[in-house]
Amino acid sequence: MLEKILESKQSSNPKLFDPTPRTKSLPVQTKKTVFYIVSTVVFSPDFKKVVLVQESKAICRGKWYLPAGRLEPNEDLITGAKRELYEEAGIHVDLLTLAQVQENGVEWIRFCFVGVQKGNDKLKNKPDEETLQAAWVPLKELFKSSIDYKVAGAKLVLRAKDILPIIRDSLTVQKDLLKNKKFNIVLPSNKVSFPNISIRLVVTCNDFFMGTKDKQVLLPEFNLYVSRIGEGKSVQDKVAEVMDGLLPDAGALRCDGILAVHHSGYDAVDGMRFDVVYCVDQEAKFSEKILPKISGSRFMWHKMEAKDKITQVLFTKGMCLVPFSTIG
């Protein structure tokens, strides 16, 4: 059942769960009201080195960072990630999966991919307005307490250390989890356009998920309205606000990760939808006969089907979903 629901072009009523009045929302416009950052981590075949680029922008000129940049209007996430990597590092890649998504409100979202080099292109060595150069940097040098590694005789200085946990986590995803089929692969779909940014919730408790009572079961979904940069709440805070009202006795929900991202970006339609799994954190105190009370009359708990592919993903021991975290 869950698999069919997630494959559908669900059209629920986001306003029902809207924590922010629509009149206060700004239009969703790439590089104007929302900033989607795409970044790709590329390791050497032996997983001992990673591609970094030297910045050319005046504010951080000469410092090193992961290849990353803002998505452009009329561009989908995969196209943008590949473009940024080629412009900044000079190589083409095959993207394997999203490794994580970070948000500081819907106005700033970073999509971190892992990829493998495609072809035998050499890394960029001529400066331009994007970057000065790119290099394969040994991981063991990056994770020293004090970096003393040199590129072409000059000491490598990081633009920011926030890339270190991204690199570490991406290494785990590619080297261990993907290899052992313990990571649910997510590559954003560009088949459907969304005018708003919305989140569709797969809320679980033990062997049950929350859906409408209709014959065509729908999942709770609501729009994440856009505020001015720095004025909005985080996505996780907005979800908590909505779910506290819907599940008043359940306690905190744990974000287990992302199942899918839908974003087209074309024809100036810049919204997207996230399908995200949230679990009742204290589900051990509930049972099949006693489940958290749901406010209102629209939703009920549905039993998961063992044969459903999504159910198998959720209940496979050691399986990891794409992390969805708040920063800043």
C-alpha positions as CSV (number, residue, x, y, z in Angstrom):
1,M,0.0,0.0,0.0
2,L,2.7,2.5,1.0
3,E,4.6,1.9,-2.3
4,K,1.5,2.7,-4.4
5,I,0.7,5.8,-2.3
6,L,4.2,7.2,-2.7
7,E,4.1,6.5,-6.5
8,S,0.8,8.5,-6.8
9,K,0.6,12.2,-7.6
10,Q,-1.1,12.8,-4.3
11,S,-3.2,16.0,-4.1
12,S,-4.2,16.4,-0.5
13,N,-5.1,19.6,1.2
14,P,-1.9,21.2,2.5
15,K,-3.8,24.1,4.0
16,L,-5.3,21.8,6.6
17,F,-1.9,21.4,8.2
18,D,-0.4,24.8,7.3
19,P,1.5,26.3,10.3
20,T,2.1,29.6,8.5
21,P,-0.7,31.6,6.9
22,R,-0.5,31.6,3.1
23,T,-0.6,35.4,3.0
24,K,2.8,35.5,4.7
25,S,4.5,33.3,2.2
26,L,6.9,34.6,-0.5
27,P,6.8,33.0,-4.0
28,V,9.2,30.1,-4.5
29,Q,11.9,31.5,-6.8
30,T,15.3,30.0,-7.2
31,K,18.2,32.3,-6.3
32,K,15.7,35.0,-5.2
33,T,13.6,33.7,-2.3
34,V,15.0,30.1,-2.1
35,F,18.6,28.9,-2.4
36,Y,19.1,25.3,-3.3
37,I,22.8,24.3,-2.9
38,V,24.1,21.3,-4.8
39,S,27.4,19.6,-3.8
40,T,29.0,16.4,-4.9
41,V,31.6,14.4,-3.0
42,V,33.9,12.4,-5.3
43,F,36.4,9.9,-3.9
44,S,39.3,8.2,-5.7
45,P,38.8,4.5,-6.5
46,D,40.8,3.5,-3.4
47,F,38.8,5.9,-1.2
48,K,42.0,7.5,0.0
49,K,41.5,10.9,-1.7
50,V,38.6,13.4,-2.3
51,V,38.2,16.2,-4.9
52,L,38.4,19.7,-3.4
53,V,38.5,23.0,-5.3
54,Q,40.2,26.3,-4.6
55,E,37.9,29.2,-4.4
56,S,38.3,32.2,-6.7
57,K,35.6,34.5,-5.1
58,A,37.1,37.5,-3.4
59,I,35.5,36.7,0.0
60,C,37.2,33.3,0.2
61,R,39.9,33.4,-2.5
62,G,42.5,30.8,-2.2
63,K,40.7,28.6,0.3
64,W,39.5,25.1,-0.4
65,Y,36.1,23.5,-0.3
66,L,33.9,20.8,-1.8
67,P,32.6,21.5,-5.3
68,A,29.3,23.2,-4.6
69,G,27.1,26.0,-5.8
70,R,23.6,27.3,-6.2
71,L,21.0,25.7,-8.5
72,E,20.1,27.9,-11.4
73,P,16.6,28.8,-12.6
74,N,15.2,26.2,-15.0
75,E,17.5,23.5,-13.8
76,D,16.8,20.3,-11.9
77,L,18.9,19.1,-9.0
78,I,20.9,16.3,-10.8
79,T,21.7,18.6,-13.8
80,G,22.8,21.3,-11.4
81,A,25.0,19.0,-9.3
82,K,26.8,17.7,-12.5
83,R,27.2,21.2,-13.9
84,E,28.7,22.6,-10.7
85,L,31.2,19.8,-10.4
86,Y,32.3,20.2,-14.0
87,E,32.6,24.0,-13.8
88,E,34.5,23.9,-10.6
89,A,36.6,20.7,-10.8
90,G,36.7,20.0,-14.5
91,I,35.4,16.4,-14.4
92,H,32.2,14.6,-15.2
93,V,30.5,12.2,-12.8
94,D,27.8,9.6,-12.5
95,L,25.8,10.4,-9.4
96,L,25.2,7.4,-7.1
97,T,22.7,8.9,-4.6
98,L,21.9,11.7,-2.3
99,A,24.0,11.2,0.8
100,Q,22.3,13.8,2.9
101,V,20.1,16.9,2.8
102,Q,20.7,19.8,5.2
103,E,18.3,22.7,5.7
104,N,18.2,26.0,7.5
105,G,14.6,26.6,6.7
106,V,13.1,26.1,3.3
107,E,14.9,29.2,2.1
108,W,18.3,27.4,2.2
109,I,18.6,23.7,1.5
110,R,21.8,21.8,0.6
111,F,21.7,18.6,-1.3
112,C,24.9,16.5,-0.9
113,F,25.5,13.8,-3.5
114,V,28.1,11.1,-3.8
115,G,29.4,10.4,-7.3
116,V,32.1,8.6,-9.2
117,Q,34.3,10.1,-11.9
118,K,33.1,9.4,-15.5
119,G,35.9,9.2,-18.0
120,N,39.5,10.2,-17.6
121,D,39.3,13.9,-17.5
122,K,42.1,15.6,-15.6
123,L,41.2,17.9,-12.7
124,K,41.0,21.6,-13.5
125,N,44.3,23.5,-13.4
126,K,43.5,26.8,-15.0
127,P,41.8,29.6,-12.9
128,D,38.6,31.2,-13.9
129,E,35.7,33.0,-12.2
130,E,34.5,29.7,-10.7
131,T,37.6,28.3,-9.1
132,L,41.4,28.6,-9.2
133,Q,42.1,24.9,-9.4
134,A,41.0,21.4,-8.2
135,A,43.0,18.7,-6.5
136,W,42.8,15.2,-5.1
137,V,43.4,15.7,-1.4
138,P,44.4,12.8,0.9
139,L,41.7,12.1,3.5
140,K,44.3,11.4,6.1
141,E,45.6,15.0,5.7
142,L,42.1,16.5,5.9
143,F,41.3,14.9,9.2
144,K,44.5,15.8,11.0
145,S,43.9,18.2,14.0
146,S,46.0,20.7,12.2
147,I,46.1,20.5,8.4
148,D,49.6,21.0,7.0
149,Y,49.1,19.6,3.5
150,K,50.4,21.6,0.6
151,V,49.1,21.9,-3.0
152,A,51.7,23.2,-5.5
153,G,53.8,24.4,-2.6
154,A,51.0,26.4,-0.9
155,K,49.4,25.3,2.3
156,L,45.8,24.0,2.0
157,V,43.4,26.2,4.0
158,L,39.7,25.2,4.2
159,R,37.0,27.7,3.6
160,A,35.0,26.1,6.4
161,K,35.2,22.9,8.4
162,D,31.6,22.1,7.8
163,I,32.6,19.9,4.8
164,L,34.6,17.5,7.1
165,P,31.5,15.7,8.5
166,I,29.9,15.7,5.0
167,I,33.0,14.0,3.6
168,R,33.2,11.5,6.5
169,D,29.5,10.6,6.2
170,S,29.7,10.4,2.4
171,L,32.6,8.0,2.7
172,T,30.5,5.7,5.0
173,V,27.6,5.8,2.5
174,Q,29.7,5.0,-0.6
175,K,32.3,2.7,0.8
176,D,30.3,0.7,3.3
177,L,26.5,1.2,3.1
178,L,26.1,1.2,-0.7
179,K,28.5,-1.7,-1.0
180,N,26.5,-3.7,1.5
181,K,23.1,-2.6,0.2
182,K,22.3,-0.9,3.4
183,F,21.4,2.5,2.0
184,N,18.2,3.5,0.3
185,I,19.3,5.1,-2.9
186,V,17.6,8.4,-3.7
187,L,18.1,10.4,-6.9
188,P,15.7,13.3,-7.2
189,S,12.9,12.9,-9.7
190,N,12.2,15.7,-12.2
191,K,8.9,14.3,-13.6
192,V,6.5,16.4,-11.7
193,S,6.6,20.2,-11.1
194,F,5.5,21.7,-7.8
195,P,4.7,25.4,-7.3
196,N,5.3,25.2,-3.6
197,I,7.7,23.5,-1.3
198,S,5.8,20.7,0.5
199,I,6.6,17.7,2.7
200,R,4.7,14.5,2.7
201,L,5.0,12.5,5.9
202,V,5.3,8.7,6.3
203,V,4.6,8.7,10.1
204,T,5.1,5.3,11.6
205,C,4.6,3.6,14.9
206,N,5.6,-0.1,15.2
207,D,4.0,-1.8,12.2
208,F,1.6,1.0,11.4
209,F,1.6,4.2,9.3
210,M,-0.8,7.2,9.4
211,G,-3.1,7.8,6.4
212,T,-6.5,9.1,5.6
213,K,-9.6,7.1,6.1
214,D,-10.6,7.5,2.4
215,K,-10.7,4.5,0.0
216,Q,-7.8,6.2,-1.7
217,V,-5.4,6.5,1.3
218,L,-3.4,9.7,1.4
219,L,-0.5,10.7,3.6
220,P,-0.4,13.9,5.6
221,E,1.2,16.6,3.5
222,F,1.5,20.4,3.9
223,N,3.3,23.3,2.3
224,L,6.4,24.8,3.8
225,Y,5.9,28.5,3.2
226,V,8.8,30.7,2.4
227,S,9.9,33.6,4.6
228,R,12.6,36.1,4.2
229,I,16.1,34.7,4.7
230,G,16.8,34.3,8.4
231,E,13.2,34.9,9.5
232,G,11.7,31.4,8.9
233,K,11.6,28.3,11.1
234,S,13.5,25.2,10.3
235,V,11.7,22.4,8.4
236,Q,12.0,20.2,11.4
237,D,10.4,22.8,13.7
238,K,7.5,23.2,11.3
239,V,6.9,19.5,11.2
240,A,7.1,19.3,15.0
241,E,4.5,22.1,15.2
242,V,2.1,20.4,12.9
243,M,2.5,16.9,14.4
244,D,2.2,18.1,18.0
245,G,-1.4,19.0,17.1
246,L,-2.1,15.9,15.1
247,L,-0.5,13.4,17.6
248,P,-0.8,15.2,20.9
249,D,0.0,12.1,23.0
250,A,2.7,10.5,20.9
251,G,5.6,12.6,22.2
252,A,8.5,13.6,19.9
253,L,8.9,12.2,16.4
254,R,12.2,11.0,15.1
255,C,13.2,12.0,11.5
256,D,14.4,8.7,10.0
257,G,15.2,10.2,6.6
258,I,14.1,11.0,3.1
259,L,12.5,8.4,0.8
260,A,12.2,10.7,-2.3
261,V,12.7,14.2,-3.6
262,H,10.6,15.6,-6.4
263,H,11.7,18.7,-8.2
264,S,11.6,19.8,-11.8
265,G,12.7,23.4,-11.8
266,Y,11.6,24.0,-15.4
267,D,9.3,26.7,-16.8
268,A,10.0,28.8,-13.7
269,V,8.3,26.3,-11.4
270,D,10.8,26.1,-8.5
271,G,8.9,24.2,-5.8
272,M,9.6,20.6,-4.7
273,R,8.2,17.9,-2.5
274,F,10.0,15.8,0.1
275,D,8.7,12.3,1.1
276,V,10.1,11.9,4.6
277,V,9.8,9.1,7.2
278,Y,9.1,10.1,10.8
279,C,8.8,7.6,13.6
280,V,7.1,7.9,17.0
281,D,10.3,8.0,19.1
282,Q,8.8,6.2,22.1
283,E,6.9,3.6,20.1
284,A,7.9,0.9,22.6
285,K,5.2,2.2,25.0
286,F,2.6,1.6,22.3
287,S,1.2,-1.6,20.8
288,E,-1.1,-2.9,18.0
289,K,-4.0,-2.4,20.4
290,I,-2.9,0.9,21.8
291,L,-1.6,3.3,19.2
292,P,-1.1,7.1,19.6
293,K,-4.4,9.0,19.5
294,I,-4.9,11.0,16.2
295,S,-6.7,14.4,16.6
296,G,-9.6,15.0,14.3
297,S,-11.5,12.5,12.1
298,R,-9.5,12.5,8.9
299,F,-6.6,10.1,9.7
300,M,-6.2,6.6,11.1
301,W,-3.5,4.0,11.6
302,H,-3.0,1.5,8.7
303,K,-1.2,-1.8,9.1
304,M,1.9,-2.0,6.9
305,E,2.0,-4.9,4.4
306,A,5.1,-7.1,4.6
307,K,5.3,-7.6,0.8
308,D,5.4,-3.8,0.2
309,K,8.8,-2.7,-1.0
310,I,8.7,0.5,1.2
311,T,7.8,-1.6,4.3
312,Q,10.8,-3.8,3.5
313,V,13.1,-0.8,3.3
314,L,11.8,0.6,6.6
315,F,12.2,-2.7,8.5
316,T,15.4,-4.1,7.0
317,K,17.9,-4.3,9.8
318,G,20.7,-1.8,9.4
319,M,19.0,-0.1,6.4
320,C,19.7,3.7,6.3
321,L,17.7,6.4,4.7
322,V,19.0,9.7,3.4
323,P,19.5,11.9,6.5
324,F,17.5,15.2,6.6
325,S,19.0,17.5,9.2
326,T,18.8,21.1,10.4
327,I,22.0,23.3,10.5
328,G,22.6,26.8,11.6
